[in-house]
Amino acid sequence: MALYAIDDLEDAWVATREFLTPFSIKRLSVLAVIVLFVGGTSVPGGGGTGGTGGAEPASGSDLEIVRGFLVENLFAIGLLVGAVLAVGLAFLLVGSVMEFVFVESLRTDEVRFWGYARGHFEQGLRLFGFRVALGIVSLLAIAVVAGSGLLAAGTLPTAEVGGLLFALAAFVSGLALVLVAVVDAFTTAFVVPVMLVRDSGVIAGWRAFRSTLVGAWRQYLAYAIAALVLEVVAGIVFGLLLAVVAVVLVIPLAVVVGAVALLAAETLLVAVAVVLGLPFVALLILAALLIQVPIRTYLRYYALFVLGDTDRTLDPIPEVRRAVRSADGRQAAL
């Protein structure tokens, strides 16, 4: 049995190369904006849970100080939390719509921002609601750990019982967080394309994908492992390239700031540093997005190839698949 998670690595690279060439500044710029909102698709590994160790429980006086600070600054804290939450939800909503814009662009080989966004806004809204629900589950899991920690900090009869409760809660919550991460990653990588193919919502998309996932679970397990490795490698490559760009950008900045430091007053030095620092940060962010474009394109194409190879009825890129595999003399897996 062919292992598509391995076979599709090269096909995804060929598709990425064809999609991004010939070079177009306009096309690359639009993709950079899309990538700004589109996250990764790999399955993140679960983090370890920490024990209580020998940490001393907080004293009553410390808790009173914290409680008093919270009460005195409740309004300001509420405004800050509300503002952060509003920005986060707005970013999540736009990102949910951009998932469909990105995949539609890869399917059609035409990058259209507003047209695809308007056409798939309702599906993006449904994906947004699904992600909010997953976020609530994650918060509940974290709340369970926090609540068990408070119980363990002196309200239970013995430290051993408290430590056991906290460890158990942390373990169960950790599993829940990993499950949420897997569901979110597979929703992005596979259910979003299914929603486009079937013109459906998230739940209907999962129902259509579920039988494929169960029937080809070995393929998707291999994909999850391969995608995780690819994300790590991509992160290293991204960091190295961004570091090179940062060095190239910082050299002229350092020369100008150094010259001003020798010839001008300190106040002028600060002003010059600020004026030059802002475009430096902007260019660094732009470079980061441009570097991410081929990375995100490759990883998303990889998931699309795996999806189509495991279920021909859900294939989101049949034309791309035929073009790539006819170019090197291979027959499509379909």
Wavefront OBJ file of the C-alpha trace (Angstrom):
o trace
v 0.000 0.000 0.000
v 1.375 3.367 -1.025
v 2.118 5.750 1.804
v 0.792 9.032 0.485
v 2.394 11.042 3.276
v 5.741 10.170 1.676
v 4.773 10.077 -1.999
v 3.076 13.475 -1.879
v 6.076 15.374 -0.524
v 7.580 15.824 -3.984
v 4.223 16.488 -5.644
v 3.511 19.292 -3.191
v 6.874 20.850 -3.999
v 6.205 20.750 -7.751
v 2.736 22.244 -7.255
v 4.176 25.006 -5.055
v 6.830 25.849 -7.629
v 4.265 26.033 -10.426
v 1.878 28.100 -8.332
v 4.476 30.737 -7.408
v 6.023 31.059 -10.871
v 6.367 33.130 -12.913
v 7.200 35.681 -10.242
v 4.580 38.375 -9.726
v 4.885 41.125 -7.134
v 1.120 41.680 -7.062
v 0.365 37.981 -6.623
v 3.020 37.573 -3.944
v 1.788 40.668 -2.086
v -1.792 39.397 -1.946
v -0.578 35.996 -0.772
v 1.484 37.708 1.928
v -1.657 39.411 3.253
v -3.512 36.087 3.227
v -0.648 34.322 5.003
v -0.725 37.027 7.682
v -4.036 35.558 8.847
v -3.564 31.907 7.913
v -1.916 29.653 10.461
v -0.132 26.328 10.132
v -1.698 23.036 9.571
v 0.513 20.592 11.373
v -0.485 18.690 14.467
v 1.372 20.181 17.425
v 2.791 17.909 20.048
v 1.415 17.969 23.534
v 3.436 19.680 26.193
v 4.409 18.046 29.452
v 2.656 18.745 32.697
v 4.531 20.082 35.626
v 4.228 18.794 39.134
v 3.779 20.752 42.306
v 7.321 20.025 43.441
v 8.354 21.741 46.642
v 6.778 25.113 45.932
v 5.454 26.925 48.952
v 1.743 27.773 48.934
v 0.879 31.426 48.782
v 0.353 33.012 52.163
v -2.880 34.706 53.203
v -1.274 38.149 53.112
v -0.046 37.622 49.541
v -3.491 36.557 48.428
v -5.023 39.610 50.096
v -2.613 41.914 48.271
v -3.474 40.330 44.920
v -7.198 40.436 45.674
v -6.999 44.076 46.677
v -5.123 45.004 43.494
v -7.716 43.235 41.350
v -10.630 44.938 43.105
v -9.070 48.399 42.880
v -8.257 48.026 39.176
v -11.218 45.922 38.114
v -12.547 48.424 35.576
v -9.183 49.000 33.892
v -8.444 45.291 33.821
v -11.867 44.626 32.308
v -11.283 47.206 29.578
v -7.861 45.773 28.787
v -9.128 42.191 28.672
v -12.119 43.251 26.570
v -9.927 45.100 24.079
v -7.512 42.177 23.740
v -10.433 39.761 23.350
v -12.094 41.930 20.701
v -8.888 42.200 18.662
v -8.273 38.476 19.010
v -11.783 37.565 17.879
v -11.595 39.978 14.940
v -8.277 38.453 13.858
v -9.750 34.956 14.256
v -12.780 35.874 12.118
v -10.666 37.303 9.311
v -8.304 34.337 9.561
v -11.218 31.909 9.259
v -12.358 33.572 6.038
v -8.776 33.677 4.730
v -8.511 29.895 5.085
v -11.048 29.564 2.277
v -9.440 32.332 0.246
v -6.083 30.548 0.484
v -7.336 27.086 -0.466
v -9.520 28.470 -3.266
v -6.470 30.267 -4.661
v -4.473 27.032 -4.598
v -7.326 25.142 -6.269
v -7.885 27.580 -9.112
v -4.365 28.988 -9.522
v -5.970 32.438 -9.347
v -5.303 34.637 -6.328
v -8.391 36.732 -5.640
v -8.722 38.414 -2.267
v -12.073 40.200 -2.128
v -13.903 37.964 -4.576
v -13.119 34.756 -2.679
v -13.633 36.466 0.681
v -17.137 37.592 -0.237
v -17.999 34.241 -1.785
v -16.920 32.226 1.252
v -17.735 34.621 4.085
v -20.576 32.453 5.389
v -18.364 29.374 5.494
v -15.660 31.437 7.174
v -18.194 32.568 9.763
v -19.099 28.951 10.491
v -15.434 28.051 10.823
v -15.017 31.016 13.165
v -17.828 29.729 15.389
v -16.282 26.262 15.419
v -12.893 27.674 16.422
v -14.481 29.759 19.171
v -16.092 26.589 20.519
v -12.711 24.841 20.488
v -11.233 27.848 22.299
v -13.890 27.607 25.000
v -13.054 23.920 25.477
v -9.378 24.856 25.838
v -10.193 27.557 28.395
v -12.290 25.067 30.365
v -9.384 22.626 30.383
v -7.049 25.343 31.651
v -9.650 26.383 34.246
v -9.757 22.813 35.543
v -6.000 22.879 36.092
v -6.154 26.309 37.726
v -9.033 25.258 39.971
v -7.265 22.090 41.050
v -4.171 24.146 41.757
v -6.133 26.446 44.049
v -7.591 23.443 45.846
v -4.145 21.959 46.198
v -2.810 25.185 47.729
v -3.961 24.510 51.263
v -7.696 23.801 51.100
v -7.304 20.015 50.923
v -6.438 17.975 54.030
v -2.951 16.940 52.921
v -0.376 18.113 50.420
v -0.218 14.600 48.953
v -3.921 14.607 48.118
v -3.639 18.086 46.645
v -0.640 17.117 44.532
v -2.405 14.012 43.260
v -5.513 16.014 42.351
v -3.458 18.626 40.536
v -1.423 16.016 38.614
v -4.573 14.157 37.552
v -6.324 17.355 36.480
v -3.242 18.517 34.585
v -2.956 15.175 32.782
v -6.605 15.062 31.744
v -6.580 18.727 30.719
v -3.379 18.191 28.754
v -5.006 15.375 26.808
v -8.002 17.605 26.135
v -5.742 20.396 24.845
v -3.882 17.986 22.552
v -7.198 16.676 21.214
v -8.401 20.227 20.582
v -5.139 21.018 18.774
v -5.484 17.921 16.577
v -9.121 18.707 15.734
v -8.237 22.308 14.898
v -5.265 21.285 12.737
v -7.232 18.649 10.826
v -10.143 21.047 10.402
v -7.820 23.574 8.795
v -5.897 21.080 6.667
v -8.712 18.793 5.513
v -12.208 19.886 6.530
v -11.881 23.370 5.011
v -11.109 21.857 1.565
v -13.986 19.402 2.031
v -16.279 22.337 2.823
v -15.220 23.934 -0.464
v -15.739 20.746 -2.463
v -19.114 19.978 -0.857
v -20.174 23.626 -0.328
v -21.076 22.721 3.249
v -20.582 23.828 6.844
v -18.012 22.620 9.347
v -20.069 19.811 10.905
v -21.156 18.485 7.504
v -17.546 18.740 6.365
v -16.374 16.690 9.319
v -19.068 14.085 8.661
v -17.889 13.746 5.075
v -14.232 13.584 6.086
v -14.702 11.282 9.085
v -15.166 8.080 7.070
v -12.036 8.887 5.061
v -10.073 9.601 8.228
v -11.170 6.329 9.854
v -10.703 4.241 6.721
v -7.221 5.605 5.974
v -6.089 6.299 9.523
v -2.575 5.007 8.843
v -2.201 7.540 6.037
v -3.303 10.397 8.271
v -1.138 9.254 11.150
v 1.824 9.275 8.779
v 0.744 12.706 7.551
v 0.532 14.045 11.108
v 4.077 12.876 11.857
v 5.456 14.147 8.547
v 3.657 17.488 8.861
v 5.012 17.980 12.368
v 8.559 17.331 11.145
v 8.004 19.678 8.219
v 6.770 22.413 10.556
v 9.911 22.078 12.662
v 12.167 22.185 9.607
v 10.174 25.085 8.148
v 10.499 26.959 11.438
v 14.276 26.544 11.374
v 14.531 27.654 7.743
v 12.233 30.605 8.408
v 14.315 31.686 11.394
v 17.583 31.471 9.465
v 16.267 33.415 6.462
v 14.704 36.075 8.659
v 17.962 36.410 10.586
v 19.834 36.993 7.312
v 17.305 39.637 6.273
v 17.546 41.294 9.694
v 21.344 41.499 9.428
v 21.143 42.996 5.940
v 18.623 45.590 7.120
v 20.351 46.441 10.375
v 23.770 47.188 8.841
v 22.797 50.497 7.167
v 20.670 51.378 10.190
v 23.631 50.844 12.500
v 25.895 52.923 10.236
v 23.496 55.877 10.233
v 22.815 55.703 13.968
v 26.542 55.414 14.674
v 27.312 58.455 12.554
v 24.592 60.483 14.278
v 25.890 59.361 17.671
v 29.306 60.771 16.827
v 28.139 64.034 15.282
v 24.868 64.998 16.971
v 23.240 65.417 20.345
v 21.607 62.583 22.257
v 18.073 63.860 21.616
v 18.675 63.815 17.859
v 20.108 60.303 18.153
v 16.898 59.058 19.787
v 14.770 60.730 17.103
v 16.824 59.233 14.272
v 16.730 55.796 15.887
v 12.934 55.952 16.153
v 12.462 57.258 12.608
v 14.698 54.564 11.135
v 13.502 51.872 13.527
v 9.892 51.995 12.351
v 10.636 51.184 8.686
v 13.132 48.552 9.870
v 10.380 46.771 11.810
v 7.937 47.169 8.919
v 10.417 45.720 6.422
v 11.215 42.861 8.780
v 7.510 42.002 9.110
v 7.106 42.176 5.329
v 10.110 39.907 4.859
v 8.682 37.441 7.374
v 5.386 37.284 5.467
v 7.103 36.866 2.104
v 9.240 34.031 3.486
v 6.134 32.378 4.871
v 4.314 32.409 1.521
v 6.178 29.457 -0.077
v 6.293 27.630 3.261
v 2.539 27.871 3.875
v 1.800 27.135 0.216
v 3.863 23.955 0.293
v 2.401 22.696 3.570
v -1.159 23.359 2.417
v -0.611 21.707 -0.960
v 0.838 18.726 0.892
v -2.366 18.297 2.907
v -4.509 18.717 -0.230
v -2.588 16.000 -2.076
v -2.984 13.601 0.859
v -6.720 14.325 1.066
v -7.294 13.655 -2.642
v -5.182 10.513 -2.638
v -7.189 9.021 0.212
v -10.626 9.926 -1.184
v -11.181 10.809 -4.838
v -14.655 12.232 -4.103
v -13.148 14.849 -1.771
v -10.194 15.802 -3.961
v -9.986 19.616 -3.945
v -7.232 19.847 -6.603
v -7.861 17.225 -9.325
v -6.523 19.460 -12.102
v -3.367 20.343 -10.177
v -2.817 16.666 -9.357
v -3.139 15.592 -13.001
v -0.844 18.377 -14.192
v 1.860 17.580 -11.631
v 1.819 13.836 -12.184
v 1.566 13.956 -15.950
v 4.600 16.247 -16.020
v 6.867 13.562 -14.531
v 5.225 10.638 -16.298
v 3.351 9.230 -13.309
v -0.335 8.446 -13.259
v -2.536 10.196 -10.722
v -3.452 8.073 -7.731
v -7.102 8.665 -8.604
l 1 2 3 4 5 6 7 8 9 10 11 12 13 14 15 16 17 18 19 20 21 22 23 24 25 26 27 28 29 30 31 32 33 34 35 36 37 38 39 40 41 42 43 44 45 46 47 48 49 50 51 52 53 54 55 56 57 58 59 60 61 62 63 64 65 66 67 68 69 70 71 72 73 74 75 76 77 78 79 80 81 82 83 84 85 86 87 88 89 90 91 92 93 94 95 96 97 98 99 100 101 102 103 104 105 106 107 108 109 110 111 112 113 114 115 116 117 118 119 120 121 122 123 124 125 126 127 128 129 130 131 132 133 134 135 136 137 138 139 140 141 142 143 144 145 146 147 148 149 150 151 152 153 154 155 156 157 158 159 160 161 162 163 164 165 166 167 168 169 170 171 172 173 174 175 176 177 178 179 180 181 182 183 184 185 186 187 188 189 190 191 192 193 194 195 196 197 198 199 200 201 202 203 204 205 206 207 208 209 210 211 212 213 214 215 216 217 218 219 220 221 222 223 224 225 226 227 228 229 230 231 232 233 234 235 236 237 238 239 240 241 242 243 244 245 246 247 248 249 250 251 252 253 254 255 256 257 258 259 260 261 262 263 264 265 266 267 268 269 270 271 272 273 274 275 276 277 278 279 280 281 282 283 284 285 286 287 288 289 290 291 292 293 294 295 296 297 298 299 300 301 302 303 304 305 306 307 308 309 310 311 312 313 314 315 316 317 318 319 320 321 322 323 324 325 326 327 328 329 330 331 332 333 334
